[in-house]
Amino acid sequence: MSNPLVSIILPAHDEASYIGNCLRALLASDPGPYRAEVVVVANACSDSTAMVAKRFEDTACARGWTLSVIETETPGKLNALNLAEETARGDVLIYLDADVIVSRPLVSRIAEALDTPAPRYASGQPEVRAQSGFTRAYARIWQRLPFIATGVPGFGVFAMNIAGRARWGAWPEIISDDTFARLHFAPDERERVVARYSWPMIEGFWNLVKVRRRQDDGVDEVASYYPHLMENDDVVPPGKIEVLRLGLSDPLGLAAYLAVKLAVRSGLAESKQSWVRGR
């Protein structure tokens, strides 16, 4: 591609407390040789999300970026993605959650990885933000699981080029948009770039159980509705030896991780909801 445009798509529902820090970090990015636009979709907000986002229009303009804010009364992240894509003009599409803080090189390194005519998918290296003692302990083990530590999970940030996005039409009403997108690409079409982003994990035991249950529901939903996509799934659960190694190095972390895992498997706090905030 020649000087491709990067579109950063940012759906936001009642994110007034987070979106300012998200946009501040995003607009401090080093885009390298790439042009950039930001499309915020404030969907069914009852707070000042849209107003906060609009405050960054001048900052974006001063950087040579464009920032547009779409407001819709229709709820739902997937509807927000569809609306944003009607406006986005990019050769590279980056989907960003409003509570994520990107590092300066993330945008340019994703754009570089996707600057190819072949269909490609990319994300960065996640760093979990956690406050409560239980969530910090859980996160220490979760971040060391093979898929999180070395794979391309895409929670909080995922991206693809136009050739990759052409593999399906409108976003369907599903629970896990990042799983659905990732599984449209074979493992050798996905790249984890060397750049970090900060992602907040939900706080507390029961909230973690509900969110983990919802994430399992999301994967099960994709497997049920789009079984052919599961051929691209490369998530391998840790074996007994790996679990033992993790436990020896961090007993409290493993105890927290296993407590959540067992509660989810037992059916406690089942969540068949269409959406649960991930933090």
C-alpha positions in Angstrom: 0.0 0.0 0.0 1.1 3.6 -0.6 0.8 5.8 2.5 -2.2 3.9 3.8 -4.9 5.5 6.0 -5.4 3.9 9.5 -8.9 4.1 10.9 -9.2 3.7 14.7 -12.8 2.6 15.5 -13.8 3.3 19.1 -17.2 2.2 20.3 -18.2 3.7 23.6 -21.2 3.2 25.9 -21.2 5.3 29.0 -17.4 5.7 29.0 -17.0 9.3 30.1 -14.7 8.3 32.9 -12.3 6.4 30.6 -12.5 7.8 27.1 -10.5 10.9 27.8 -7.4 9.0 29.0 -7.9 6.6 26.1 -8.0 9.4 23.5 -5.2 11.3 25.1 -2.9 8.3 24.8 -4.1 7.5 21.3 -3.5 11.0 20.1 0.0 10.9 21.6 0.8 7.9 19.4 3.6 8.0 16.8 1.8 6.9 13.6 5.1 6.8 11.6 4.5 7.3 7.9 0.7 6.5 8.2 -2.2 8.8 8.1 -4.8 8.3 10.8 -8.5 9.0 11.6 -10.5 8.2 14.7 -14.2 7.3 14.6 -15.9 7.3 18.0 -19.4 5.9 18.2 -21.2 6.9 21.4 -24.0 4.3 21.6 -27.0 4.7 23.9 -25.0 6.8 26.3 -26.6 8.4 29.4 -23.4 10.3 30.3 -21.1 12.8 28.7 -19.1 10.3 26.6 -19.7 12.1 23.3 -19.0 15.5 24.8 -15.7 14.3 26.3 -14.7 12.8 22.9 -15.5 15.9 21.0 -13.1 17.9 23.2 -10.2 16.1 21.4 -11.2 17.2 17.9 -8.8 20.1 17.9 -6.0 18.0 19.3 -6.5 15.5 16.5 -6.6 18.2 13.9 -3.4 19.8 15.2 -1.7 16.4 14.7 -3.0 16.1 11.1 -5.6 13.4 12.2 -9.3 13.6 12.0 -11.6 12.7 14.8 -15.4 12.3 14.3 -18.0 11.4 16.9 -21.2 9.6 15.9 -24.0 9.5 18.4 -26.7 6.8 18.3 -29.6 6.0 20.6 -29.4 2.3 19.5 -27.5 0.3 22.1 -25.0 -2.4 21.3 -21.3 -2.6 20.5 -21.8 -4.5 17.2 -24.2 -1.9 15.9 -21.6 0.7 16.8 -19.0 -1.1 14.8 -21.3 -1.3 11.8 -22.0 2.4 12.0 -18.3 3.3 12.3 -17.4 1.2 9.3 -19.9 3.2 7.2 -17.7 6.3 7.9 -14.2 4.8 8.2 -12.1 5.1 5.1 -9.0 3.3 6.2 -6.9 0.6 4.6 -6.1 -0.6 8.1 -8.9 -0.9 10.7 -8.0 -0.8 14.4 -10.8 -1.6 16.9 -10.1 -0.1 20.2 -12.1 -0.3 23.5 -12.6 3.1 25.3 -10.9 1.9 28.5 -7.6 0.9 26.8 -4.4 2.9 27.0 -2.1 2.4 24.0 1.6 2.9 24.0 3.1 5.3 21.6 4.4 2.8 19.0 1.3 0.5 19.0 -0.6 2.2 16.1 2.3 2.4 13.7 3.5 -1.2 14.4 0.0 -2.6 13.8 -0.2 -0.5 10.7 3.1 -1.8 9.5 2.1 -5.4 10.1 -1.1 -4.9 8.2 0.5 -2.9 5.3 0.1 -5.8 2.8 -2.4 -6.9 0.2 -2.8 -10.3 1.9 -5.5 -10.6 4.6 -3.9 -10.1 8.0 -5.0 -9.6 11.6 -2.9 -8.1 14.4 -2.9 -6.9 18.0 -0.3 -5.9 20.6 1.1 -7.1 23.9 -1.5 -6.7 26.7 -0.7 -5.5 30.2 -3.5 -5.9 32.7 -4.5 -3.1 35.1 -5.9 -4.4 38.4 -6.6 -2.8 41.8 -8.0 -5.4 44.2 -5.7 -8.0 45.7 -7.8 -10.9 44.4 -7.9 -9.6 40.8 -4.2 -8.8 40.9 -3.5 -12.4 42.0 -5.8 -13.8 39.3 -4.2 -11.6 36.7 -0.7 -12.7 37.5 -1.5 -16.3 36.4 -3.9 -15.4 33.6 -1.3 -13.2 31.9 1.2 -16.2 32.0 -1.2 -18.6 30.2 0.3 -19.5 26.8 -2.4 -17.9 24.6 -2.3 -14.6 26.6 1.5 -14.5 26.9 2.5 -15.4 23.4 -0.7 -15.5 21.2 -2.7 -12.8 19.6 -5.9 -12.7 21.7 -7.0 -9.2 20.7 -9.1 -8.3 23.8 -9.2 -4.5 24.1 -7.4 -4.0 20.8 -7.6 -5.9 17.5 -7.0 -4.9 13.9 -7.1 -6.1 10.4 -6.5 -4.8 6.9 -9.2 -4.2 4.3 -8.5 -7.5 2.6 -9.1 -9.3 5.9 -12.2 -7.3 6.7 -13.7 -8.4 3.4 -14.0 -12.0 4.7 -17.4 -11.2 6.2 -20.2 -8.7 5.8 -21.9 -6.7 8.6 -21.0 -7.5 12.2 -23.5 -10.0 13.6 -25.1 -9.7 17.0 -22.8 -11.9 19.0 -21.2 -11.8 22.4 -17.5 -11.9 21.5 -16.6 -9.6 18.6 -12.8 -10.1 19.1 -13.2 -13.9 19.0 -15.3 -13.8 15.9 -12.8 -11.5 14.2 -9.7 -13.4 15.2 -11.1 -16.8 14.1 -11.6 -15.4 10.5 -7.8 -15.7 10.3 -5.5 -18.7 10.4 -2.8 -18.6 13.1 -0.2 -17.8 10.4 -2.2 -14.7 9.3 -2.2 -13.2 12.8 0.7 -11.2 14.2 1.4 -10.0 17.8 3.4 -6.8 17.4 6.1 -5.6 19.8 4.2 -2.8 21.4 2.1 -2.7 24.6 -1.3 -1.6 25.6 -2.9 -1.4 29.1 -6.3 -3.1 29.7 -8.3 -3.0 32.9 -9.6 -6.3 34.4 -12.8 -6.4 36.3 -12.4 -6.3 40.1 -13.5 -9.0 42.6 -14.2 -12.7 42.6 -17.8 -12.8 41.6 -17.4 -10.2 38.9 -14.5 -12.2 37.5 -16.7 -15.3 37.5 -19.5 -13.6 35.6 -17.1 -12.1 33.0 -15.2 -15.4 32.5 -18.6 -17.2 32.1 -19.6 -14.7 29.5 -16.4 -15.1 27.6 -16.9 -18.9 27.6 -20.5 -18.2 26.3 -19.0 -16.0 23.5 -16.7 -18.8 22.3 -19.5 -21.4 22.5 -21.7 -19.1 20.5 -19.1 -18.7 17.7 -18.6 -22.4 17.7 -22.3 -23.0 17.4 -23.2 -20.4 14.8 -19.9 -20.5 12.8 -18.4 -24.0 13.4 -16.0 -23.6 10.4 -14.2 -20.8 12.1 -13.1 -23.1 14.9 -10.5 -24.6 12.5 -8.5 -21.4 13.2 -8.7 -21.7 17.0 -5.2 -22.2 18.5 -6.1 -21.8 22.2 -4.5 -24.7 24.1 -5.3 -24.9 27.8 -2.3 -25.4 30.1 -1.4 -29.0 30.9 -0.9 -30.3 34.4 2.8 -29.8 34.4 2.4 -26.1 33.4 -0.3 -25.6 36.1 2.1 -27.2 38.7 4.9 -24.9 37.6 2.6 -21.8 37.8 1.5 -22.9 41.3 5.0 -23.4 42.6 6.0 -19.9 41.4 2.8 -18.2 42.6 0.6 -20.2 44.9 -1.8 -17.3 45.7 -2.2 -16.4 42.1 -2.9 -20.0 41.1 -5.4 -20.4 44.0 -7.3 -17.3 42.7 -7.2 -18.5 39.1 -8.5 -22.0 40.0 -11.2 -20.6 42.3 -12.6 -18.5 39.4 -12.2 -21.4 36.9 -14.0 -23.9 39.2 -16.8 -21.5 39.9 -17.4 -20.9 36.2 -17.4 -24.7 35.5 -19.8 -25.3 38.4 -22.4 -23.0 36.8 -22.2 -20.4 39.5 -23.2 -16.9 38.4 -24.2 -18.1 34.9 -24.4 -15.2 32.4 -26.3 -15.6 29.2 -26.5 -11.9 28.8 -25.7 -10.2 25.6 -23.2 -7.8 27.3 -21.4 -7.6 30.5 -18.8 -4.9 31.2 -15.4 -6.5 31.2 -14.1 -4.3 34.1 
